[in-house]
Amino acid sequence: MNAHRISGPVITALCIGCGIGVLADWRLRETGPPTPVEPAQPVLTSSAPKEALPIRVAATTRAESPEEELAHRNLRFPIDRMDVELLKGGFEERRSGGARPHEAVDILAPRFTPVYAVESGTIAKLFFSKAGGITVYQFDPTGRFCYYYAHLERYSDGIRDGQRISRSDVLGYVGTSGNAPPNTPHLHFAIFELTAAHHWWQGTPIDPYLVFRHVPR
């Protein structure tokens, strides 16, 4: 008898709870979740009126050019005792009877003079061409720039494609391979900013003189 008396209120409570649940579910489907309440605005403690509070504007800085960025890296000269001022104007020189720009600098040095990596990075490609002869394409650590060393007499022992190198590692030796005059050994050195494709043969030339002229001697 007591069991029947207890079960009645329990059944009634369950029915009411189910009804409330169905009503809440219907409301969420119809109106969506409740709108979040925005936090109250902080009370200003300053005695100055709101319109008098100063507005701070973030300072803007001029973006560095590729030449300026490389100049700040303090690159090593590819040839010891290199006279930077002798490179001035070499980038703009015309070649092949004026048909093409040089877009590089020539650094005269005795044959077999060591050629050093100007910065740490990766050997992108060891390449032989009719014009450049024995050449090295080196990527910088960021993969943004490429350094090009040409007219080498030979490579340094053990150098290979994809090799990680450090600043001042010997890459090869000055020579006259390619179309260099046979009695004028020199290093043909170029820098270019790579395209988005990161091809070792493709980029925008940069004047090495503008990069090296501020390097301490």
Residue frames as qw, qx, qy, qz and C-alpha x, y, z in Angstrom:
[[0.000, 0.886, 0.464, 0.000, 0.00, 0.00, 0.00],
 [0.306, -0.802, 0.108, 0.501, 2.84, 2.42, 0.90],
 [0.464, -0.096, 0.587, 0.657, 4.55, 1.64, -2.42],
 [0.229, 0.651, 0.612, 0.386, 1.49, 2.83, -4.37],
 [0.165, -0.939, -0.233, 0.190, 1.36, 6.05, -2.30],
 [0.419, -0.610, 0.315, 0.595, 5.04, 6.83, -3.07],
 [0.467, 0.135, 0.651, 0.583, 4.91, 6.04, -6.77],
 [0.216, 0.834, 0.503, 0.068, 2.18, 8.57, -7.53],
 [0.102, -0.944, 0.070, 0.306, 4.20, 11.72, -6.77],
 [0.476, -0.390, 0.586, 0.527, 7.28, 10.28, -8.46],
 [0.444, 0.420, 0.688, 0.392, 5.36, 9.64, -11.68],
 [0.111, 0.941, 0.315, -0.054, 3.92, 13.13, -11.56],
 [0.287, -0.807, 0.281, 0.433, 7.40, 14.70, -11.12],
 [0.503, -0.095, 0.683, 0.522, 8.80, 12.70, -14.04],
 [0.361, 0.675, 0.597, 0.239, 6.00, 13.86, -16.30],
 [0.030, -0.977, -0.083, 0.194, 6.57, 17.52, -15.40],
 [0.418, -0.598, 0.476, 0.491, 10.36, 17.16, -16.00],
 [0.506, 0.203, 0.700, 0.461, 9.81, 15.60, -19.43],
 [0.241, 0.860, 0.442, 0.079, 7.45, 18.41, -20.37],
 [0.178, -0.917, 0.146, 0.326, 9.98, 21.07, -19.41],
 [0.502, -0.328, 0.618, 0.509, 12.70, 19.29, -21.38],
 [0.452, 0.486, 0.658, 0.356, 10.55, 19.09, -24.53],
 [0.085, 0.963, 0.251, -0.055, 9.64, 22.76, -24.22],
 [0.327, -0.777, 0.334, 0.422, 13.31, 23.80, -23.80],
 [0.528, -0.043, 0.687, 0.497, 14.39, 21.72, -26.80],
 [0.353, 0.723, 0.551, 0.220, 11.65, 23.26, -28.96],
 [0.063, -0.974, -0.047, 0.210, 12.70, 26.76, -27.94],
 [0.432, -0.550, 0.506, 0.504, 16.40, 26.14, -28.83],
 [0.488, 0.243, 0.709, 0.448, 15.44, 24.81, -32.26],
 [0.212, 0.845, 0.469, 0.141, 13.19, 27.79, -32.94],
 [0.065, -0.997, 0.023, -0.019, 15.21, 30.67, -31.53],
 [0.635, 0.502, -0.407, 0.424, 18.74, 29.26, -31.32],
 [0.621, -0.261, -0.486, 0.556, 21.06, 29.50, -28.34],
 [0.201, -0.919, -0.270, 0.203, 20.76, 32.53, -26.08],
 [0.408, 0.800, -0.119, 0.424, 22.71, 35.64, -27.06],
 [0.654, -0.122, -0.402, 0.630, 25.92, 36.06, -25.00],
 [0.246, -0.939, -0.228, 0.079, 25.81, 38.85, -22.50],
 [0.487, 0.635, -0.205, 0.564, 28.42, 41.52, -23.16],
 [0.573, -0.329, -0.452, 0.600, 30.62, 42.31, -20.17],
 [0.119, -0.949, -0.255, 0.141, 30.01, 45.59, -18.43],
 [0.476, 0.707, -0.132, 0.506, 32.26, 48.44, -19.57],
 [0.601, -0.242, -0.407, 0.644, 35.01, 49.33, -17.06],
 [0.146, -0.953, -0.254, 0.075, 34.50, 52.51, -15.12],
 [0.515, 0.567, -0.142, 0.627, 36.99, 55.23, -16.08],
 [0.575, -0.627, -0.316, 0.421, 38.83, 56.50, -13.04],
 [0.411, 0.097, 0.101, 0.901, 40.53, 59.36, -14.87],
 [0.041, 0.644, 0.392, -0.656, 39.18, 62.81, -14.10],
 [0.061, 0.305, -0.451, -0.837, 39.56, 63.76, -17.77],
 [0.727, 0.349, 0.196, -0.558, 36.46, 63.44, -20.01],
 [0.835, 0.124, 0.521, 0.122, 36.33, 60.46, -22.37],
 [0.621, 0.759, 0.125, 0.151, 36.95, 62.54, -25.47],
 [0.031, -0.925, 0.376, -0.056, 40.16, 63.93, -23.94],
 [0.811, -0.331, 0.462, 0.138, 41.84, 60.53, -23.56],
 [0.086, 0.648, -0.583, -0.481, 44.83, 60.24, -25.97],
 [0.929, 0.313, 0.108, -0.163, 44.66, 57.90, -28.98],
 [0.418, -0.568, 0.633, 0.319, 47.82, 55.88, -29.51],
 [0.781, 0.570, -0.121, -0.224, 48.76, 55.06, -33.11],
 [0.877, -0.201, 0.310, 0.308, 51.27, 52.26, -33.78],
 [0.013, -0.770, 0.414, 0.485, 54.48, 53.55, -35.35],
 [0.892, 0.427, 0.148, 0.013, 55.30, 52.32, -38.86],
 [0.413, -0.605, 0.502, 0.459, 58.77, 51.62, -40.17],
 [0.550, 0.633, -0.361, -0.408, 60.07, 51.61, -43.73],
 [0.979, 0.019, 0.203, 0.029, 60.69, 48.14, -45.12],
 [0.366, -0.607, 0.552, 0.439, 64.32, 47.32, -45.82],
 [0.660, 0.580, -0.351, -0.323, 65.45, 46.79, -49.38],
 [0.991, 0.015, -0.075, 0.114, 67.16, 43.45, -50.19],
 [0.540, 0.545, -0.325, 0.553, 70.50, 45.29, -50.40],
 [0.264, -0.647, 0.356, -0.620, 70.01, 46.79, -46.92],
 [0.909, -0.318, 0.105, -0.250, 68.98, 43.48, -45.40],
 [0.925, 0.180, -0.148, 0.300, 72.05, 41.70, -46.78],
 [0.284, 0.662, -0.332, 0.609, 74.33, 44.57, -45.77],
 [0.530, -0.612, 0.302, -0.504, 73.20, 44.14, -42.16],
 [0.991, -0.125, -0.029, -0.034, 74.21, 40.48, -42.25],
 [0.235, -0.799, 0.537, 0.133, 77.89, 41.44, -42.51],
 [0.958, 0.284, 0.034, -0.009, 78.61, 38.92, -45.27],
 [0.635, -0.457, 0.424, 0.456, 82.12, 37.61, -45.72],
 [0.339, 0.697, -0.416, -0.475, 84.07, 38.64, -48.80],
 [0.975, 0.187, 0.083, -0.091, 84.27, 35.69, -51.22],
 [0.751, 0.409, -0.212, 0.473, 87.96, 36.51, -51.86],
 [0.593, -0.601, -0.169, 0.508, 90.48, 37.54, -49.21],
 [0.312, -0.435, 0.152, 0.830, 91.90, 41.09, -49.44],
 [0.297, 0.593, 0.630, 0.404, 89.19, 42.09, -51.90],
 [0.087, -0.158, -0.039, 0.983, 89.05, 45.80, -52.79],
 [0.264, 0.596, 0.715, -0.252, 85.34, 46.60, -52.60],
 [0.184, 0.737, 0.000, -0.650, 85.64, 49.89, -54.47],
 [0.022, -0.306, 0.754, 0.581, 86.89, 48.07, -57.56],
 [0.188, 0.360, 0.912, 0.055, 83.46, 46.44, -57.80],
 [0.209, 0.630, 0.304, -0.684, 81.65, 49.76, -58.22],
 [0.420, 0.572, -0.266, -0.652, 79.91, 50.01, -61.57],
 [0.031, -0.227, 0.938, 0.261, 80.57, 46.39, -62.54],
 [0.364, 0.359, 0.807, -0.295, 76.93, 45.43, -62.07],
 [0.436, 0.732, 0.212, -0.479, 75.69, 47.94, -64.67],
 [0.082, -0.478, 0.662, 0.571, 78.30, 47.10, -67.31],
 [0.808, 0.410, 0.030, -0.421, 76.96, 45.89, -70.66],
 [0.464, -0.317, 0.789, 0.249, 78.25, 42.67, -72.20],
 [0.524, 0.332, 0.737, 0.270, 78.06, 41.01, -75.63],
 [0.210, 0.266, 0.381, 0.860, 78.36, 44.35, -77.39],
 [0.243, -0.043, 0.203, -0.948, 75.79, 45.96, -75.12],
 [0.523, -0.185, -0.660, -0.506, 73.19, 43.26, -75.70],
 [0.709, -0.499, -0.497, -0.041, 72.93, 42.20, -72.05],
 [0.271, -0.836, 0.294, -0.375, 73.70, 43.62, -68.62],
 [0.345, 0.380, -0.803, 0.305, 76.44, 42.08, -66.51],
 [0.726, -0.494, -0.121, -0.463, 74.29, 41.90, -63.32],
 [0.907, -0.299, -0.129, 0.269, 77.33, 40.65, -61.37],
 [0.083, -0.927, 0.363, 0.054, 80.82, 41.74, -60.38],
 [0.873, 0.308, -0.289, 0.244, 84.21, 40.37, -61.43],
 [0.520, -0.805, 0.284, 0.014, 86.86, 39.97, -58.72],
 [0.660, 0.588, -0.447, 0.137, 90.35, 39.55, -60.13],
 [0.632, -0.615, 0.461, -0.097, 92.67, 37.21, -58.21],
 [0.087, 0.503, -0.835, -0.205, 95.50, 34.78, -58.97],
 [0.758, 0.030, -0.557, -0.339, 94.53, 31.37, -60.24],
 [0.651, -0.155, -0.714, 0.205, 93.77, 28.85, -57.46],
 [0.102, -0.261, 0.412, -0.867, 92.92, 31.59, -54.93],
 [0.040, -0.324, -0.916, 0.234, 90.34, 30.10, -52.50],
 [0.316, -0.355, -0.306, -0.825, 86.72, 31.16, -52.97],
 [0.023, -0.085, -0.808, 0.583, 84.81, 31.33, -49.67],
 [0.172, -0.634, -0.725, -0.206, 81.11, 31.03, -48.88],
 [0.009, 0.448, -0.089, 0.889, 79.91, 34.52, -48.00],
 [0.562, -0.298, 0.304, -0.709, 77.30, 33.13, -45.59],
 [0.314, -0.038, 0.936, -0.153, 76.11, 29.83, -44.17],
 [0.656, 0.315, -0.042, -0.685, 73.50, 28.00, -46.22],
 [0.804, 0.102, 0.586, -0.030, 73.03, 25.15, -48.67],
 [0.101, -0.288, 0.688, 0.659, 74.63, 24.18, -51.98],
 [0.655, 0.419, 0.266, -0.569, 71.64, 24.45, -54.30],
 [0.872, 0.469, 0.139, 0.012, 73.45, 23.31, -57.44],
 [0.402, -0.502, 0.543, 0.540, 76.91, 22.53, -58.79],
 [0.654, 0.670, 0.329, -0.121, 76.65, 23.37, -62.47],
 [0.425, -0.261, 0.478, 0.723, 78.80, 23.64, -65.59],
 [0.475, 0.793, 0.338, -0.179, 77.79, 26.04, -68.34],
 [0.667, 0.454, 0.185, 0.561, 79.44, 27.33, -71.50],
 [0.055, 0.854, -0.014, 0.518, 79.36, 30.89, -70.16],
 [0.495, -0.778, 0.243, -0.300, 80.02, 30.43, -66.45],
 [0.434, 0.429, -0.773, 0.174, 82.15, 27.30, -66.62],
 [0.503, -0.223, -0.781, 0.296, 82.46, 25.58, -63.24],
 [0.242, -0.491, 0.028, -0.837, 79.90, 27.26, -60.99],
 [0.216, -0.258, -0.838, 0.430, 78.27, 27.06, -57.55],
 [0.355, -0.541, -0.260, -0.717, 74.74, 28.19, -56.67],
 [0.300, -0.110, -0.765, 0.559, 74.30, 28.64, -52.92],
 [0.354, -0.716, -0.438, -0.413, 71.06, 29.39, -51.05],
 [0.046, -0.474, 0.464, -0.747, 71.18, 31.57, -47.94],
 [0.001, -0.056, -0.905, 0.422, 69.79, 30.22, -44.61],
 [0.421, 0.335, 0.405, -0.739, 66.34, 31.74, -45.21],
 [0.464, 0.323, 0.780, 0.267, 65.96, 30.42, -48.77],
 [0.251, 0.873, 0.262, -0.325, 65.29, 33.94, -50.00],
 [0.192, 0.866, -0.374, -0.272, 68.62, 34.71, -51.69],
 [0.952, 0.143, 0.149, 0.226, 71.07, 32.85, -53.92],
 [0.185, -0.808, 0.435, 0.351, 74.81, 33.45, -54.27],
 [0.878, 0.467, 0.088, 0.046, 76.46, 32.55, -57.57],
 [0.375, -0.689, 0.514, 0.347, 80.18, 31.79, -57.95],
 [0.839, 0.521, 0.152, -0.027, 81.46, 31.26, -61.51],
 [0.523, 0.749, -0.384, 0.133, 84.61, 30.73, -63.66],
 [0.673, -0.604, 0.424, -0.056, 86.10, 28.45, -60.99],
 [0.249, 0.554, -0.781, -0.143, 89.21, 26.44, -61.77],
 [0.490, -0.099, -0.865, -0.043, 87.84, 23.53, -59.76],
 [0.633, -0.631, -0.198, -0.402, 85.59, 22.73, -56.82],
 [0.271, -0.575, 0.664, -0.394, 86.74, 22.20, -53.27],
 [0.302, 0.103, -0.947, -0.025, 87.21, 18.52, -52.43],
 [0.066, -0.271, -0.903, 0.327, 84.05, 16.75, -51.25],
 [0.303, 0.258, 0.163, -0.903, 81.57, 19.50, -52.14],
 [0.046, 0.255, 0.923, 0.285, 78.18, 18.22, -53.38],
 [0.324, -0.402, -0.367, -0.774, 74.60, 19.27, -54.17],
 [0.659, -0.573, -0.384, -0.299, 72.39, 19.76, -51.11],
 [0.651, -0.076, -0.482, 0.581, 75.33, 20.05, -48.75],
 [0.332, -0.923, -0.192, 0.008, 75.00, 22.30, -45.70],
 [0.618, 0.321, -0.175, 0.696, 77.89, 24.76, -45.56],
 [0.406, -0.758, -0.284, 0.424, 79.13, 27.35, -43.11],
 [0.163, 0.983, -0.084, -0.003, 80.36, 30.88, -43.60],
 [0.092, -0.799, 0.582, 0.117, 84.01, 30.87, -44.78],
 [0.818, 0.001, 0.565, 0.107, 83.92, 27.29, -46.09],
 [0.026, -0.461, 0.597, 0.656, 86.03, 26.99, -49.26],
 [0.755, 0.428, 0.323, -0.376, 83.75, 26.26, -52.22],
 [0.829, 0.444, 0.190, 0.281, 86.35, 26.24, -54.99],
 [0.510, -0.443, 0.207, 0.708, 89.25, 28.11, -56.52],
 [0.288, 0.792, -0.060, -0.535, 89.55, 31.08, -58.87],
 [0.584, -0.002, 0.679, 0.444, 90.08, 30.14, -62.49],
 [0.205, 0.391, -0.336, -0.832, 89.12, 30.88, -66.09],
 [0.254, 0.244, 0.926, 0.134, 86.56, 28.18, -66.91],
 [0.320, 0.762, 0.518, -0.221, 83.68, 29.08, -69.22],
 [0.492, 0.748, 0.214, 0.389, 84.01, 32.18, -71.36],
 [0.384, -0.875, 0.101, 0.278, 86.52, 33.96, -69.07],
 [0.447, 0.800, -0.398, 0.038, 89.66, 35.28, -70.81],
 [0.934, -0.033, -0.296, 0.195, 92.31, 32.56, -70.38],
 [0.535, 0.236, -0.341, 0.736, 94.90, 35.02, -69.05],
 [0.209, -0.426, 0.185, -0.860, 92.57, 36.83, -66.63],
 [0.400, -0.292, -0.854, 0.158, 91.60, 34.55, -63.75],
 [0.225, -0.215, 0.233, -0.921, 88.75, 36.02, -61.73],
 [0.076, 0.347, 0.891, -0.284, 85.62, 35.20, -59.77],
 [0.272, -0.322, -0.402, -0.813, 82.32, 36.15, -61.37],
 [0.093, -0.252, -0.805, 0.529, 80.09, 36.74, -58.32],
 [0.307, -0.347, -0.372, -0.804, 76.36, 37.46, -58.35],
 [0.118, 0.200, 0.773, -0.591, 73.51, 37.73, -55.86],
 [0.336, -0.223, -0.467, -0.787, 69.85, 37.43, -56.69],
 [0.461, -0.022, 0.553, -0.693, 66.58, 37.30, -54.78],
 [0.089, 0.102, 0.968, 0.211, 64.75, 34.07, -55.55],
 [0.474, -0.186, -0.341, -0.790, 61.24, 33.96, -56.94],
 [0.718, -0.237, 0.340, -0.559, 58.38, 32.19, -55.14],
 [0.940, 0.208, -0.228, -0.145, 59.26, 29.05, -57.13],
 [0.561, -0.678, 0.468, 0.075, 62.76, 28.94, -55.51],
 [0.894, 0.396, 0.038, 0.204, 64.51, 27.85, -58.69],
 [0.644, -0.502, 0.152, 0.557, 68.27, 28.11, -58.32],
 [0.452, 0.154, 0.432, 0.765, 68.59, 29.65, -61.79],
 [0.017, -0.666, -0.485, -0.567, 65.86, 32.30, -61.46],
 [0.375, -0.670, -0.430, 0.475, 65.59, 35.55, -59.51],
 [0.140, 0.973, 0.104, 0.152, 66.02, 39.32, -59.35],
 [0.694, 0.246, -0.247, 0.630, 69.68, 40.45, -59.54],
 [0.410, -0.901, -0.091, 0.106, 71.16, 42.51, -56.69],
 [0.417, 0.778, -0.332, 0.334, 74.29, 44.67, -56.98],
 [0.824, -0.256, -0.355, 0.360, 76.97, 43.05, -54.75],
 [0.346, 0.328, -0.206, 0.855, 78.75, 46.41, -54.42],
 [0.393, -0.559, -0.039, -0.729, 75.73, 47.87, -52.60],
 [0.873, -0.412, -0.245, -0.088, 75.85, 44.91, -50.20],
 [0.836, -0.095, -0.210, 0.498, 79.60, 44.85, -49.52],
 [0.290, 0.650, -0.088, 0.697, 80.46, 48.57, -49.44],
 [0.428, -0.718, 0.177, -0.520, 79.51, 48.88, -45.75],
 [0.947, -0.225, -0.201, 0.111, 81.22, 45.68, -44.62],
 [0.360, -0.860, 0.346, 0.106, 84.18, 46.43, -42.28],
 [0.734, 0.554, -0.381, 0.097, 87.54, 45.67, -43.88]]
